[in-house]
Amino acid sequence: MASPASGASRRRGAVAALVALALAAAAGPAVALPPPDPRAGIVTVRVTGQDWNWRTPWAKQTPMTRILTGLVVPGPRLLVASPAFGNSLLIEVQKRGRQQRTPARLALVDHEGPLALLEVDDPTFWEGLAPLPLAERVPVSGEVTVHRWLRAAQFESTRAAVAQVRAGRHGLSRVGLLTLDLSSNAEGAGESEVVMAGGEVVGLATSKGGDVLAALAAPVLGQFLEGAAHPPYRGFARVGVAWQELQNPALREQLGLEPAEGGVRITHVLANGAAAGALEVGDVILEVAGVHVDPAGQFDHPVYGRLDIPLLFTDGRRPGDRVDLRILRNGERKTVALTLKRMLPEDDRVPPYVVDRAPEYAVHGGLVFQHLTGAYLATWPDWMRRAPPRLLIAYDRDGAEPTPEQPRFVILASVLPDAANLGYQDLRDLIVTAVNGEKVGSLDDLRRAFERPRAGFQVIEFLPGQATGRIVLDAAEAAQAAERIRDAYGIAP
């Protein structure tokens, strides 16, 4: 039999339910909010830049303008996904397809995105514009819409289909970030077009190959914006390791792995990376922050399915965060902790890109020397296949890890023909090892060595296996030719 108290409780509950129903009836049927107007949250961004000519490093190339798409975000500011902001000179923005251009300025750029945040000081520019909502997660299938303003002042909305969600690198980046691959027939796309689904932004396009449009996923955009809102900006983390898959049964048995265990084996640990001091060559990563890693280097994401291990260090994590790893080392299972860090391009022996500064070079006797960089290699079309093999080996094998003795690779980039260098005019792209018997690991080393000729000669030695092993110049003749060569080839003193 129920107590009086419990009966009173039931009556109060019934009264509350009737009041709720009455309020709902008075309010009327729920009204769906109209979807946001993409035209009010998408603008045109014009970036004019001037890159250096890495073949003649004392000169610049012709200025070039790229037309990009910008997304209005709270602030108000503009978010753009593009590597175009390296060496930029002028940034202009246009809204609603109008021809009027308004100056903008770069507030923050991260080339490892590549993402940029722009500010516009003219308050009238923001009239009629409003931020578009960012999705917390992106679709793994189905249709999306790609939006942009065309040069003809028309707003284009093109349907595309989600092909896959993956870890990908964009622009000049070396960091694996959450990426949407879309099947799209949009011509000329890949310039920060806004990808939307269900009234929300799910990504910004960064490149297009064939009919596949790659886009940085919305969680990456949100992570960048959150980092920008809490200075100092920390960027994206890079662990600095290489690994191999462990799908061969004999290899797994030799390492001491159980049949049900996954894991990948570490083959290289960068001395300047986050894993230095925590991981060793030969370690097997079994888990990252409690998430199991399979023998193919993948893990089960709760939303997106099978994804590659780099995302475990970038998705929702930032430099400075601590990550616990479960590893197998010499037959012993143990937990190690590493602190994630941001790895800047200038920290590498071969910087993968150089922006907003001139190339470093030295000219002696008409011989042009530079540091080997990704920007220099990019002077070859399809450079990963067409650049000189010895330079590619240096970039791929040793390019990420400087040493105190060799912080950079110095190359003889070209020879400016002159009487002082007869017979050497066709030499180029050679890695320098020593000058006048002194080891060369930077242009500063090179310059100091040239100040100490040997018995009246400048002797330059190169890495074995290249087109030549040694160059000898008359030291006095090379010094006398300096002004003549500068004047003839337009080199600033």
C-alpha positions in Angstrom: 0.0 0.0 0.0 1.5 3.4 -1.0 2.2 6.0 1.7 0.5 9.4 1.8 3.8 11.0 0.9 4.3 8.9 -2.2 0.7 9.8 -3.3 1.4 13.5 -2.9 4.6 13.1 -4.9 2.7 11.5 -7.8 0.1 14.3 -7.7 2.8 16.9 -7.9 4.4 15.1 -10.8 1.1 14.9 -12.7 0.5 18.7 -12.1 4.0 19.5 -13.4 3.4 17.4 -16.5 0.1 19.2 -17.2 1.8 22.6 -16.8 4.5 21.5 -19.2 2.0 20.4 -21.8 0.0 23.7 -21.4 3.2 25.8 -21.9 4.1 23.8 -25.0 0.6 24.2 -26.4 0.7 28.0 -25.8 4.1 28.2 -27.4 2.8 26.6 -30.6 4.6 24.2 -32.9 8.5 24.4 -33.0 9.7 26.7 -35.7 12.8 25.5 -37.6 15.4 28.1 -38.0 16.3 28.9 -41.6 19.7 27.6 -42.7 22.5 30.2 -42.7 23.1 32.0 -46.0 26.6 31.0 -47.3 26.8 34.2 -49.2 27.0 36.1 -45.9 29.8 34.1 -44.6 32.0 33.6 -47.6 34.2 36.2 -49.3 36.9 36.5 -51.9 40.5 37.0 -50.8 43.2 38.2 -53.2 46.8 37.6 -52.1 49.6 39.2 -54.1 53.0 37.8 -53.3 56.5 37.7 -54.7 58.7 34.7 -54.2 62.5 34.6 -54.5 64.2 33.0 -57.5 66.1 30.1 -56.0 68.2 29.7 -59.2 69.4 33.3 -58.9 68.9 33.9 -55.2 69.7 37.6 -55.2 66.6 38.3 -57.4 62.9 37.8 -57.0 60.3 36.3 -59.4 57.5 38.3 -61.0 54.7 39.1 -58.5 51.7 36.8 -58.6 48.1 37.1 -57.4 46.1 34.1 -56.1 42.3 34.2 -55.8 41.2 32.4 -52.6 38.0 31.9 -50.6 37.7 33.2 -47.1 35.4 32.0 -44.3 33.9 34.6 -41.9 34.6 33.5 -38.3 33.9 35.2 -35.0 36.0 38.2 -34.2 35.0 39.1 -36.9 37.9 37.6 -38.9 38.5 35.6 -42.0 39.9 32.1 -42.0 41.7 30.9 -45.1 43.3 27.5 -45.9 46.2 28.1 -48.3 50.1 28.2 -48.5 49.7 31.5 -50.4 50.6 33.7 -47.4 54.3 33.0 -47.5 56.1 36.1 -49.0 52.8 38.0 -49.4 52.9 41.7 -50.2 49.3 42.7 -50.4 46.0 41.2 -49.2 42.7 42.4 -50.4 39.1 41.1 -49.7 35.8 41.4 -51.6 32.3 40.6 -50.4 29.0 39.6 -52.0 30.6 39.4 -55.4 31.3 43.2 -55.5 34.3 44.5 -57.3 35.2 46.9 -54.4 38.4 45.7 -52.7 39.3 46.3 -49.1 42.8 45.9 -47.6 43.3 43.1 -45.1 46.2 42.1 -42.9 47.6 38.8 -41.7 46.9 38.3 -38.0 48.3 34.7 -37.8 49.6 32.1 -40.2 50.6 28.5 -39.6 52.1 26.9 -42.7 51.8 23.4 -41.2 48.0 23.8 -41.6 48.3 25.6 -43.9 45.9 28.1 -42.2 45.8 31.9 -42.0 43.6 34.3 -40.0 43.0 37.7 -41.5 41.8 41.0 -40.0 40.0 43.9 -41.8 40.1 47.2 -40.1 37.4 48.9 -42.1 34.2 48.3 -40.1 31.9 48.8 -43.1 33.4 45.7 -44.7 31.7 43.5 -42.1 28.2 45.0 -42.7 26.0 42.2 -44.1 28.4 39.5 -43.2 28.1 36.9 -40.5 30.1 33.8 -39.3 29.0 30.4 -40.5 28.8 27.6 -37.9 31.6 25.1 -37.8 30.7 21.4 -37.5 32.0 19.5 -34.5 32.4 16.4 -36.6 32.4 15.7 -40.4 30.4 13.3 -42.4 32.0 10.0 -43.4 29.7 9.6 -46.5 27.0 11.4 -48.4 26.8 14.7 -50.2 28.3 18.0 -49.3 28.3 21.4 -51.1 31.4 23.3 -52.1 30.9 27.1 -52.1 32.9 29.9 -53.6 32.6 33.3 -55.4 33.7 33.1 -59.0 35.6 35.9 -60.7 32.5 36.7 -62.6 30.9 37.8 -59.3 28.7 34.8 -59.3 28.2 32.6 -56.2 28.9 28.9 -57.1 27.6 26.0 -55.1 28.7 22.6 -56.4 27.7 19.2 -55.1 30.4 16.8 -54.1 30.5 13.4 -52.4 32.5 12.4 -49.4 35.0 9.7 -50.5 36.9 9.1 -47.2 38.1 10.7 -44.0 41.8 10.2 -43.4 45.0 11.7 -42.0 46.6 14.0 -44.6 49.2 16.6 -45.2 48.3 19.9 -46.9 50.4 22.5 -48.7 53.9 22.6 -47.3 52.9 20.8 -44.1 54.7 17.8 -42.6 51.9 17.2 -40.1 49.1 14.6 -40.5 45.7 16.3 -39.9 42.1 15.2 -40.2 41.2 15.4 -43.9 38.1 15.0 -46.0 38.5 13.6 -49.5 35.7 14.6 -51.8 34.7 13.5 -55.3 34.1 16.7 -57.1 34.1 18.0 -60.7 34.6 21.7 -59.7 37.1 23.1 -62.0 40.0 25.1 -60.6 39.1 24.2 -57.0 41.5 23.7 -54.1 41.8 27.4 -53.2 40.1 27.4 -49.7 36.6 26.8 -51.0 34.1 26.3 -48.2 32.6 22.8 -47.8 29.2 22.6 -46.1 26.8 19.9 -45.0 23.6 20.3 -43.0 24.0 24.1 -42.7 27.5 23.8 -41.1 31.0 24.2 -42.4 32.7 20.8 -42.5 36.0 21.8 -44.2 38.1 24.1 -46.3 39.6 22.8 -49.5 43.3 22.9 -50.0 44.1 21.0 -53.2 42.6 19.1 -56.1 44.0 16.2 -58.1 41.9 14.7 -60.8 38.4 14.6 -59.4 39.5 14.3 -55.7 39.2 17.5 -53.7 41.1 17.5 -50.4 39.9 19.6 -47.5 41.0 20.3 -44.0 38.3 19.0 -41.7 36.2 21.3 -39.5 37.8 20.0 -36.2 41.2 21.1 -37.5 39.8 24.6 -38.3 38.3 24.8 -34.8 41.5 23.7 -33.2 43.4 26.4 -35.1 40.8 29.1 -34.1 40.9 28.0 -30.4 44.7 28.2 -30.4 44.6 31.7 -32.0 42.1 32.8 -29.3 44.5 31.8 -26.5 48.0 33.2 -27.2 50.7 32.3 -27.4 49.7 30.2 -30.4 51.1 26.7 -30.0 50.5 25.3 -33.5 50.2 21.6 -34.4 52.3 18.9 -32.9 54.8 16.7 -34.8 56.3 13.6 -33.1 59.4 13.2 -35.2 59.6 9.4 -35.7 59.4 7.0 -38.6 58.0 3.4 -38.2 57.4 0.2 -40.1 54.3 -1.9 -40.2 54.3 -5.3 -38.4 52.2 -7.6 -40.4 54.8 -10.2 -41.1 54.4 -13.2 -38.6 58.1 -13.9 -38.3 59.0 -10.3 -37.6 56.2 -10.1 -34.9 57.4 -13.4 -33.3 61.0 -12.2 -33.3 60.0 -9.0 -31.5 58.0 -10.9 -28.9 54.5 -9.7 -29.8 51.5 -11.8 -28.8 49.2 -12.9 -31.6 46.4 -10.5 -30.6 48.8 -7.5 -30.2 49.2 -4.8 -32.8 51.8 -2.1 -32.9 54.4 -0.5 -35.2 58.1 -0.6 -34.9 60.1 2.6 -34.6 62.9 2.9 -37.2 64.0 6.4 -36.6 63.8 9.0 -33.9 64.7 12.6 -34.7 67.0 14.2 -32.1 65.0 17.5 -32.4 61.5 15.8 -32.2 59.0 15.2 -29.4 59.9 11.5 -29.2 63.6 12.2 -28.5 64.5 10.8 -25.0 61.2 8.9 -24.8 61.3 6.4 -27.7 64.2 4.4 -29.1 64.8 2.7 -32.5 63.3 -0.8 -32.1 60.5 0.2 -29.8 57.1 -1.1 -30.7 54.2 1.3 -30.1 51.3 -0.7 -28.8 49.0 2.0 -27.5 48.8 5.8 -27.7 46.9 7.3 -24.7 45.1 4.0 -24.2 44.1 3.6 -27.9 45.3 0.4 -29.5 47.4 0.6 -32.6 47.1 -2.2 -35.2 50.0 -3.8 -37.2 49.2 -1.5 -40.1 49.7 1.6 -38.0 46.0 2.4 -37.7 43.5 2.7 -34.9 39.7 2.7 -34.5 38.3 6.2 -34.3 35.0 6.3 -32.5 33.4 8.4 -35.3 35.5 8.0 -38.4 36.6 4.4 -38.3 40.1 3.2 -39.2 42.6 6.1 -39.3 46.4 6.4 -39.3 48.4 6.8 -36.1 49.6 10.4 -36.8 46.1 11.7 -35.9 46.5 10.4 -32.3 49.1 13.1 -31.9 47.2 16.0 -33.6 43.5 15.4 -33.3 42.5 17.5 -30.2 46.1 17.6 -29.0 48.6 20.4 -29.0 52.3 21.1 -28.4 52.9 21.0 -24.7 50.4 18.2 -24.1 51.6 15.0 -22.4 50.8 11.7 -24.1 51.4 8.2 -22.5 52.5 5.4 -24.8 52.4 1.7 -24.1 55.4 0.2 -25.8 57.4 -3.1 -26.1 61.1 -2.5 -25.6 63.5 -5.5 -25.7 60.8 -7.9 -24.7 59.5 -5.7 -21.8 56.1 -3.9 -21.9 56.2 -0.5 -20.3 54.6 2.9 -20.4 56.6 6.0 -21.5 55.5 9.6 -21.6 56.4 12.2 -24.2 55.6 15.9 -24.4 54.3 17.0 -27.8 56.2 19.8 -29.5 55.9 22.0 -32.6 58.8 21.4 -35.0 59.6 24.5 -37.0 61.0 24.1 -40.6 64.2 26.0 -39.8 65.0 23.3 -37.2 65.5 20.7 -40.0 68.9 20.2 -41.7 67.0 20.7 -45.0 64.2 23.1 -44.2 61.2 21.9 -46.1 60.1 25.4 -47.0 61.4 29.0 -46.5 59.0 31.9 -46.4 59.2 35.6 -45.6 62.9 35.7 -45.9 65.5 35.8 -48.7 67.6 32.8 -49.6 71.0 32.5 -48.0 73.8 32.3 -50.5 77.5 33.1 -51.1 79.3 33.8 -54.4 83.0 33.2 -54.7 84.9 33.2 -57.9 81.6 32.9 -59.7 80.6 29.8 -57.8 77.1 30.2 -56.3 76.6 28.3 -53.0 73.4 27.8 -51.1 71.9 25.8 -48.3 69.9 22.9 -49.6 66.2 23.6 -48.9 62.8 22.3 -50.0 62.3 25.6 -51.8 65.4 25.0 -53.9 64.3 21.4 -54.8 60.9 22.8 -55.8 62.6 24.6 -58.7 62.3 21.3 -60.6 58.8 20.4 -61.8 57.6 17.3 -60.1 60.8 17.6 -58.0 60.3 14.4 -56.0 61.0 12.5 -59.2 63.1 14.9 -61.3 65.5 16.6 -58.8 69.1 15.2 -58.7 69.0 11.8 -56.9 71.9 12.8 -54.5 70.0 15.9 -53.4 66.8 13.8 -52.9 68.8 11.3 -50.8 70.1 14.0 -48.6 66.6 15.5 -48.2 64.9 12.2 -47.5 67.5 10.4 -45.4 69.3 13.1 -43.4 67.3 16.2 -44.1 65.3 16.4 -40.9 68.1 15.9 -38.4 70.8 18.6 -38.0 74.0 17.9 -36.1 76.3 20.4 -34.4 78.9 19.7 -37.1 76.5 19.9 -40.0 73.4 22.0 -39.2 72.8 22.4 -43.0 73.8 20.9 -46.4 75.8 23.4 -48.5 75.6 22.9 -52.2 77.3 24.4 -55.2 74.0 25.5 -56.9 75.5 26.9 -60.1 78.5 28.6 -61.7 78.4 32.1 -63.2 80.8 31.8 -66.2 83.9 33.9 -65.9 87.6 33.7 -66.7 88.2 32.8 -63.0 86.3 29.6 -63.2 87.1 28.2 -66.6 86.2 24.6 -67.1 83.7 24.6 -64.2 80.8 26.4 -65.9 78.6 23.3 -66.3 78.9 22.1 -62.7 75.8 22.5 -60.4 73.8 20.8 -57.6 76.9 19.3 -55.9 77.0 18.8 -52.1 80.1 20.5 -50.5 82.0 18.6 -47.8 85.1 20.8 -47.3 86.8 24.0 -48.3 90.6 24.3 -47.9 90.6 21.2 -45.8 88.0 22.5 -43.3 84.7 20.7 -43.0 81.7 22.7 -44.2 78.3 22.4 -42.5 76.9 25.8 -43.2 77.5 28.9 -45.3 79.2 30.5 -42.4 81.7 27.6 -42.3 82.2 28.1 -46.1 82.9 31.9 -45.8 85.4 31.3 -43.0 87.2 28.6 -45.0 87.5 30.9 -48.0 89.4 33.4 -45.9 92.2 30.8 -45.5 93.4 29.6 -48.9 95.9 26.8 -49.2 99.2 27.9 -50.8 97.3 30.5 -52.9 94.5 28.2 -54.0 90.8 27.8 -53.0 90.1 24.0 -52.8 86.5 22.9 -52.7 85.7 19.3 -52.2 82.4 17.5 -52.8 80.6 14.4 -51.6 81.9 11.3 -53.4 79.8 9.9 -56.2 78.9 13.2 -57.8 79.9 14.7 -61.1 83.2 15.9 -59.8 85.2 15.5 -56.6 87.2 18.8 -56.4 87.4 22.3 -57.7 90.5 24.4 -57.4 90.5 28.2 -58.0 93.4 30.6 -58.0 92.7 32.6 -54.8 94.0 35.9 -56.0 92.2 35.7 -59.4 88.9 34.7 -57.7 89.2 37.7 -55.3 90.0 40.1 -58.2 87.0 38.8 -60.2 84.5 39.4 -57.4 83.5 43.0 -58.4 83.5 42.1 -62.2 81.1 39.1 -61.5 78.8 41.2 -59.3 78.5 43.9 -62.0 78.0 41.4 -64.9 75.3 39.4 -63.2 73.6 42.1 -61.2 74.4 40.8 -57.7 74.0 43.2 -54.8 77.3 43.7 -53.0 
